Amino acid sequence: PPQIGDGTTGVVVLAGALLSQAEKLLDRGIHPVRIAEGYESACEVAVKTLSEIGDVIEFTKENTQPLVTTAETTLNSKIINVNRSKMAKIAVDAVLSVADLDRKDVNFDMIKMEGKPGGRLEDTELVSGIVLDKEMSHTQMIKEITDVKCCLLTCPFEPPKPKTKHKLDIDSKEAYEKLYKHEQEYFTKMIKQVKDSGANLVICQWGFDDEANHLLLQNKLPAIRWVGGVELELIAIATGARIIPRFSELSEEKLGTAGKVREITFGTTEEKMIIIEDCKNSNAVTCVVRGGNKMIVEEAKRSLHDAMCVVRNLIKDNRVVYGGGSAEIACSLSVSAHADTVMGTDQYAIRAFADALDDIPLALAENCGLSPIEELANVKSKQLQSKNPFLGIDCVQAGTNDMKQQGVFETLIGKQQQLLLATQVVKMVLKIDDVISMGNYQ
């Protein structure tokens, strides 16, 4: 199955609940294989129920609000939920810029995340282009270039070194000058080759020494050094450039083009970044995440990634189920009903699966300070009476249990994946006969 990228907590809570239920069944003397089989069939029923209660969310290029709402639901449980409306918007814009809605396809490689501590979370922005966490190799080089023609080099900008086995003895001024002249010629030739190809920006995978840097500056050739392989490939795709392994292979048709390259400085710190914008054949985007410290930035990057995954899932399959534990309660009810039709010991495991599903709404109710058992019993009886699978725990005290009205939902494939994964994990654990705890094993 495709990766879902979100809903990890749901899997963990459910797997934990299933295991604690399994423990009770094992104490009653039910064989682990029977429990695993019961769980398996209960999980099938639950997954089927999910697709029955799923709702289709219509969105178009013009109306992307449903996508934003889904992203907001995901960000609710994350640290950055204060800025969730802005973050959700960024996530949706990023995904839509690399999505092909007709083919329902999203090219995730085109979204890059860069984080910089310092600044506030609100300063996070989406840049249409590629952001490099680098600066121009010389402080005096120009900071902004328009109509960029860039060459991507994977060869170092330095004269060939004598191999390790050879020693170069310089014992006179003449010998030194000869060597110096050779190096100078070498450098001038390299820079001439770059200039002749028509490039006005050099992006190099390796470094260059001060000599080369100085010459590049004199020749008004801005350069960026130490650009990693992955980033180099991204730039190549975006600008249509070919990566050049040797100076002799430099030619005009291998250059990449971009509308603008600029170096930006953040605040008073020495933090600099380079942005490559308006690339000719790419809709690559970069999220520049800001935050008070490194931890917040990392957390924000992770949360944004989750939100983007959810938006991508919705584009691939626009069916959703509602949150607030409503989907779990609906599944729990249908699994219980299924248990009544099963003969033999399997029904115990199936019932246990239904009880485990109740743990998610219980956890939700407890986390928002309601009394869990009462809340769950209320919602459950309401769902049974009104046959409305959208009723869940009213965590934000909005006065209605209907999650459709509250606009809390997550993707159907995401929810199904959670159940399947949790069941798989638990089946694996059940197959382990004996766990040797430390200290008991001599």
C-alpha positions as CSV (number, residue, x, y, z in Angstrom):
1,P,0.0,0.0,0.0
2,P,1.1,3.6,-0.5
3,Q,2.6,5.3,2.5
4,I,0.2,7.4,4.4
5,G,2.6,9.6,6.3
6,D,0.3,10.4,9.2
7,G,-1.8,8.8,12.0
8,T,1.1,7.3,13.9
9,T,-0.5,8.0,17.2
10,G,-3.7,6.2,16.2
11,V,-1.8,3.1,15.3
12,V,0.1,3.1,18.6
13,V,-3.0,3.6,20.8
14,L,-4.9,0.9,18.9
15,A,-2.1,-1.6,19.0
16,G,-1.7,-1.0,22.7
17,A,-5.4,-1.5,23.3
18,L,-5.5,-4.7,21.3
19,L,-2.5,-6.1,23.2
20,S,-4.0,-5.4,26.6
21,Q,-7.3,-7.0,25.5
22,A,-5.3,-10.0,24.2
23,E,-3.7,-10.4,27.6
24,K,-7.1,-10.8,29.2
25,L,-8.1,-13.4,26.6
26,L,-4.8,-15.3,27.1
27,D,-5.5,-15.4,30.9
28,R,-8.8,-17.1,30.1
29,G,-6.9,-19.7,28.2
30,I,-7.7,-18.8,24.7
31,H,-4.9,-19.7,22.3
32,P,-2.9,-16.9,20.7
33,V,-3.6,-18.2,17.2
34,R,-7.4,-18.0,17.8
35,I,-7.0,-14.4,19.1
36,A,-5.0,-13.5,16.0
37,E,-7.6,-15.0,13.7
38,G,-10.4,-13.2,15.6
39,Y,-8.6,-9.9,15.3
40,E,-8.0,-10.5,11.6
41,S,-11.7,-11.0,10.8
42,A,-12.7,-8.1,13.1
43,C,-10.3,-5.9,11.3
44,E,-11.8,-6.8,7.9
45,V,-15.2,-5.9,9.2
46,A,-13.9,-2.6,10.5
47,V,-12.1,-1.7,7.3
48,K,-15.3,-2.5,5.3
49,T,-17.3,-0.4,7.7
50,L,-15.0,2.6,7.2
51,S,-15.5,2.5,3.4
52,E,-19.3,2.3,4.0
53,I,-19.4,5.3,6.3
54,G,-16.8,7.3,4.2
55,D,-17.9,10.6,2.7
56,V,-16.7,12.0,-0.5
57,I,-15.1,15.5,-0.4
58,E,-15.3,17.4,-3.5
59,F,-12.6,20.0,-4.3
60,T,-11.4,21.7,-7.4
61,K,-8.5,23.8,-8.4
62,E,-10.6,26.8,-7.5
63,N,-12.1,25.6,-4.3
64,T,-9.4,24.1,-2.2
65,Q,-11.0,24.8,1.2
66,P,-11.8,21.1,1.9
67,L,-8.1,20.3,1.6
68,V,-7.2,23.1,4.0
69,T,-9.7,21.8,6.5
70,T,-8.3,18.3,6.4
71,A,-4.8,19.6,6.8
72,E,-6.0,21.6,9.8
73,T,-7.4,18.5,11.4
74,T,-4.0,16.9,11.1
75,L,-2.2,19.8,12.6
76,N,-4.6,20.0,15.6
77,S,-2.6,17.4,17.5
78,K,0.8,18.9,16.8
79,I,2.9,21.5,18.6
80,I,2.3,24.1,15.9
81,N,-1.5,24.1,16.2
82,V,-1.4,27.8,17.2
83,N,-0.6,28.7,13.6
84,R,-2.5,25.8,12.1
85,S,-4.5,27.8,9.6
86,K,-1.4,29.3,8.1
87,M,0.5,26.1,8.2
88,A,-2.4,24.2,6.6
89,K,-2.5,26.7,3.8
90,I,1.2,26.3,3.2
91,A,0.9,22.6,3.1
92,V,-2.0,22.7,0.6
93,D,-0.3,25.2,-1.6
94,A,2.9,23.2,-1.7
95,V,1.1,20.0,-2.6
96,L,-1.1,21.7,-5.2
97,S,1.9,23.2,-6.9
98,V,3.4,19.8,-7.6
99,A,0.1,17.9,-8.1
100,D,-1.5,16.8,-11.3
101,L,-5.2,16.8,-10.4
102,D,-6.3,15.1,-13.5
103,R,-4.0,12.2,-13.0
104,K,-4.4,12.4,-9.2
105,D,-0.7,12.3,-8.9
106,V,1.6,14.2,-6.6
107,N,5.4,14.5,-7.2
108,F,6.6,14.7,-3.6
109,D,10.3,14.9,-4.5
110,M,9.6,18.4,-5.7
111,I,8.8,19.7,-2.3
112,K,11.8,20.5,-0.1
113,M,11.9,21.5,3.5
114,E,14.5,23.9,4.8
115,G,14.5,25.0,8.5
116,K,16.2,27.9,10.1
117,P,16.1,28.6,13.8
118,G,15.6,32.2,14.8
119,G,12.5,34.2,13.8
120,R,8.9,33.1,14.6
121,L,6.8,30.2,13.4
122,E,4.6,32.8,11.6
123,D,7.6,33.7,9.5
124,T,7.5,30.3,7.8
125,E,6.9,30.8,4.1
126,L,6.5,28.9,0.9
127,V,9.0,29.8,-1.8
128,S,8.3,28.8,-5.4
129,G,11.7,27.6,-6.3
130,I,14.6,25.9,-4.7
131,V,16.2,27.2,-1.5
132,L,19.8,26.3,-0.7
133,D,21.2,26.6,2.8
134,K,24.3,28.2,1.3
135,E,25.7,31.6,0.5
136,M,27.8,33.0,-2.3
137,S,31.3,31.8,-2.0
138,H,32.7,35.3,-1.7
139,T,31.1,38.0,0.4
140,Q,31.6,40.7,-2.3
141,M,29.8,38.7,-5.1
142,I,26.6,40.1,-6.3
143,K,23.6,39.0,-4.3
144,E,21.0,39.0,-7.0
145,I,21.2,37.7,-10.6
146,T,18.3,37.8,-13.1
147,D,18.1,35.7,-16.3
148,V,20.3,33.2,-14.7
149,K,22.3,30.7,-16.8
150,C,24.0,28.3,-14.4
151,C,26.5,25.6,-14.8
152,L,26.4,22.7,-12.4
153,L,29.9,21.3,-11.9
154,T,30.9,18.1,-10.1
155,C,34.6,18.8,-10.6
156,P,36.6,20.7,-8.1
157,F,37.8,24.2,-9.0
158,E,41.5,23.6,-8.3
159,P,44.7,22.7,-10.1
160,P,45.5,19.0,-10.2
161,K,47.5,17.9,-7.2
162,P,50.6,15.7,-7.4
163,K,49.6,12.2,-6.6
164,T,50.6,11.1,-3.1
165,K,53.6,9.0,-4.1
166,H,55.3,12.0,-5.8
167,K,57.0,14.7,-4.0
168,L,57.3,18.2,-5.5
169,D,60.5,19.8,-4.3
170,I,60.7,23.5,-4.7
171,D,64.2,24.6,-3.9
172,S,64.5,27.9,-5.7
173,K,62.5,31.0,-6.4
174,E,62.4,30.0,-10.1
175,A,60.8,26.7,-9.4
176,Y,58.1,28.3,-7.2
177,E,57.3,30.9,-9.8
178,K,57.1,28.2,-12.5
179,L,54.6,26.3,-10.4
180,Y,52.6,29.5,-9.6
181,K,52.4,30.4,-13.2
182,H,51.2,26.9,-14.1
183,E,48.5,27.2,-11.5
184,Q,47.4,30.6,-12.6
185,E,47.2,29.4,-16.2
186,Y,45.1,26.4,-15.1
187,F,42.7,28.7,-13.2
188,T,42.4,31.2,-15.9
189,K,41.7,28.5,-18.4
190,M,38.9,27.0,-16.2
191,I,37.3,30.4,-15.7
192,K,37.6,31.2,-19.4
193,Q,35.8,27.9,-20.2
194,V,33.0,28.8,-17.8
195,K,32.7,32.4,-19.2
196,D,32.8,31.1,-22.8
197,S,29.8,28.9,-22.2
198,G,27.8,31.9,-21.3
199,A,27.2,31.0,-17.7
200,N,26.6,33.7,-15.2
201,L,26.4,31.5,-12.1
202,V,28.6,28.6,-11.0
203,I,27.2,25.9,-8.7
204,C,29.8,23.5,-7.7
205,Q,29.5,20.2,-5.7
206,W,33.0,20.7,-4.3
207,G,34.8,23.6,-2.8
208,F,37.5,25.8,-4.4
209,D,40.5,27.4,-2.8
210,D,40.9,31.1,-2.2
211,E,42.8,31.6,-5.3
212,A,39.9,30.4,-7.5
213,N,37.4,32.3,-5.4
214,H,39.3,35.5,-5.9
215,L,39.6,35.0,-9.6
216,L,35.9,34.2,-9.9
217,L,35.1,37.5,-8.1
218,Q,37.4,39.4,-10.4
219,N,35.7,37.9,-13.4
220,K,32.3,38.8,-12.0
221,L,31.3,35.1,-11.8
222,P,29.2,34.5,-8.7
223,A,29.5,31.0,-7.4
224,I,28.0,28.7,-4.8
225,R,30.1,25.8,-3.5
226,W,29.6,22.6,-1.5
227,V,26.1,21.9,-2.9
228,G,25.1,18.4,-2.0
229,G,24.3,15.7,-4.6
230,V,20.5,15.6,-4.0
231,E,20.2,19.3,-4.2
232,L,22.3,19.4,-7.3
233,E,20.0,16.9,-9.0
234,L,16.9,19.0,-7.9
235,I,18.5,22.1,-9.4
236,A,19.3,20.2,-12.6
237,I,15.7,19.0,-13.0
238,A,14.3,22.4,-12.2
239,T,16.5,24.5,-14.4
240,G,17.0,22.0,-17.2
241,A,20.7,21.9,-16.7
242,R,23.0,19.0,-17.3
243,I,25.5,18.1,-14.5
244,I,29.0,18.6,-15.9
245,P,31.8,16.3,-14.6
246,R,34.7,17.9,-16.4
247,F,35.6,21.4,-17.5
248,S,36.3,20.3,-21.0
249,E,32.6,19.3,-21.4
250,L,31.3,22.7,-20.7
251,S,29.0,24.0,-23.4
252,E,26.1,26.3,-23.7
253,E,23.4,23.7,-24.2
254,K,24.3,22.1,-20.8
255,L,23.5,25.3,-18.9
256,G,20.3,25.6,-16.8
257,T,18.1,28.7,-16.8
258,A,16.2,30.4,-14.0
259,G,14.5,33.7,-13.8
260,K,16.2,34.9,-10.6
261,V,18.7,33.8,-8.0
262,R,19.0,35.8,-4.9
263,E,20.8,35.5,-1.5
264,I,18.7,36.5,1.5
265,T,19.9,37.3,5.0
266,F,17.9,36.5,8.0
267,G,17.6,39.2,10.6
268,T,20.8,40.3,12.4
269,T,22.3,36.8,12.4
270,E,24.8,35.7,9.8
271,E,22.3,33.2,8.4
272,K,22.1,33.4,4.6
273,M,20.2,31.4,2.1
274,I,20.0,31.3,-1.7
275,I,16.7,31.1,-3.5
276,I,16.5,30.0,-7.1
277,E,13.1,31.2,-8.5
278,D,11.1,30.9,-11.8
279,C,12.8,27.8,-13.0
280,K,11.9,26.9,-16.6
281,N,10.5,23.4,-16.3
282,S,9.7,22.9,-12.7
283,N,7.1,23.7,-10.2
284,A,9.5,22.9,-7.3
285,V,8.7,24.6,-4.1
286,T,10.5,24.9,-0.8
287,C,9.1,25.5,2.6
288,V,11.4,27.7,4.6
289,V,10.4,26.9,8.2
290,R,11.3,29.3,11.0
291,G,11.0,28.9,14.7
292,G,12.4,29.9,18.1
293,N,14.9,27.1,18.4
294,K,16.1,24.0,16.6
295,M,13.6,21.7,18.2
296,I,10.6,23.7,17.2
297,V,11.9,24.0,13.7
298,E,12.3,20.2,13.4
299,E,8.9,19.6,14.9
300,A,7.3,22.1,12.6
301,K,9.0,20.4,9.6
302,R,7.6,17.0,10.7
303,S,4.1,18.4,11.3
304,L,4.1,20.1,7.9
305,H,5.2,16.8,6.3
306,D,2.3,15.0,7.9
307,A,-0.1,17.6,6.7
308,M,1.3,17.4,3.2
309,C,0.9,13.6,3.2
310,V,-2.7,14.0,4.2
311,V,-3.4,16.5,1.4
312,R,-1.7,14.1,-1.0
313,N,-3.8,11.2,0.2
314,L,-7.0,13.3,-0.4
315,I,-5.9,14.1,-3.9
316,K,-5.3,10.4,-4.6
317,D,-8.5,9.3,-3.0
318,N,-11.0,12.0,-2.0
319,R,-13.0,9.9,0.5
320,V,-12.8,10.8,4.1
321,V,-14.1,9.6,7.5
322,Y,-14.9,11.9,10.3
323,G,-12.7,12.4,13.4
324,G,-13.3,12.8,17.1
325,G,-13.4,9.0,17.5
326,S,-16.7,8.8,15.4
327,A,-15.2,6.4,12.9
328,E,-13.9,4.1,15.6
329,I,-17.2,4.1,17.4
330,A,-19.0,3.2,14.2
331,C,-16.5,0.4,13.6
332,S,-16.8,-0.8,17.2
333,L,-20.5,-1.1,16.8
334,S,-20.4,-3.0,13.5
335,V,-17.6,-5.4,14.9
336,S,-19.8,-6.1,18.0
337,A,-22.7,-6.9,15.7
338,H,-20.5,-9.2,13.7
339,A,-19.4,-11.0,16.9
340,D,-23.0,-11.9,17.6
341,T,-23.1,-13.9,14.4
342,V,-19.9,-15.9,15.1
343,M,-20.0,-19.2,16.9
344,G,-17.2,-20.6,19.1
345,T,-14.3,-19.0,20.8
346,D,-13.5,-16.6,17.9
347,Q,-16.3,-14.3,19.1
348,Y,-14.3,-13.4,22.2
349,A,-11.4,-12.0,20.2
350,I,-13.8,-10.2,17.9
351,R,-15.5,-8.6,20.9
352,A,-12.1,-7.7,22.3
353,F,-11.3,-5.9,19.0
354,A,-14.5,-3.8,19.4
355,D,-13.5,-2.9,23.0
356,A,-10.0,-1.9,21.8
357,L,-11.5,0.4,19.2
358,D,-13.3,2.2,22.0
359,D,-10.0,3.1,23.5
360,I,-9.4,5.8,20.9
361,P,-12.6,7.8,21.7
362,L,-11.9,7.2,25.4
363,A,-8.4,8.6,25.0
364,L,-9.7,11.6,23.2
365,A,-12.3,12.3,25.9
366,E,-9.8,11.9,28.6
367,N,-7.3,14.2,26.9
368,C,-9.7,17.0,26.7
369,G,-10.9,16.7,30.3
370,L,-14.2,15.0,29.9
371,S,-15.2,12.0,31.9
372,P,-14.3,9.3,29.3
373,I,-16.8,6.4,30.1
374,E,-19.8,8.7,30.3
375,E,-18.9,10.5,27.1
376,L,-18.3,7.3,25.2
377,A,-21.5,5.7,26.5
378,N,-23.5,8.8,25.4
379,V,-22.1,9.0,21.9
380,K,-22.4,5.3,21.4
381,S,-26.1,5.2,22.3
382,K,-26.7,8.3,20.1
383,Q,-24.9,6.6,17.2
384,L,-27.0,3.5,17.6
385,Q,-30.3,5.4,17.9
386,S,-29.7,7.8,15.0
387,K,-27.7,5.5,12.8
388,N,-25.4,8.5,12.2
389,P,-21.8,7.4,12.0
390,F,-20.5,11.0,12.1
391,L,-21.1,11.4,15.9
392,G,-17.9,11.6,17.9
393,I,-16.5,13.1,21.1
394,D,-17.0,16.8,21.2
395,C,-13.5,17.7,22.3
396,V,-13.6,21.4,21.7
397,Q,-17.0,21.8,23.4
398,A,-18.5,23.2,20.2
399,G,-21.9,22.0,21.5
400,T,-22.5,19.3,18.8
401,N,-21.2,15.8,18.5
402,D,-21.6,15.8,14.7
403,M,-18.1,15.9,13.4
404,K,-19.3,16.7,9.9
405,Q,-20.6,20.0,11.3
406,Q,-17.4,20.6,13.2
407,G,-15.4,19.9,10.1
408,V,-13.1,17.4,11.7
409,F,-12.1,14.7,9.3
410,E,-9.2,12.6,8.0
411,T,-8.6,10.6,4.9
412,L,-10.3,7.2,4.5
413,I,-7.2,5.4,3.3
414,G,-5.3,6.9,6.3
415,K,-7.8,5.5,8.8
416,Q,-7.9,2.1,7.1
417,Q,-4.2,1.9,7.1
418,Q,-4.1,2.6,10.8
419,L,-6.4,-0.3,11.6
420,L,-4.5,-2.7,9.3
421,L,-1.1,-1.7,10.7
422,A,-2.2,-2.0,14.3
423,T,-3.7,-5.4,13.7
424,Q,-0.6,-6.6,11.8
425,V,1.7,-5.5,14.7
426,V,-0.4,-7.2,17.3
427,K,-0.6,-10.5,15.3
428,M,3.2,-10.5,15.1
429,V,3.5,-9.9,18.9
430,L,0.9,-12.6,19.6
431,K,3.1,-15.1,17.7
432,I,5.9,-14.6,20.2
433,D,5.5,-17.3,22.8
434,D,7.6,-16.1,25.6
435,V,9.3,-12.8,26.3
436,I,12.5,-13.2,28.4
437,S,12.7,-10.2,30.6
438,M,16.1,-9.0,31.8
439,G,17.3,-10.5,35.0
440,N,15.3,-13.7,34.7
441,Y,17.7,-15.1,32.2
442,Q,20.7,-16.6,33.7
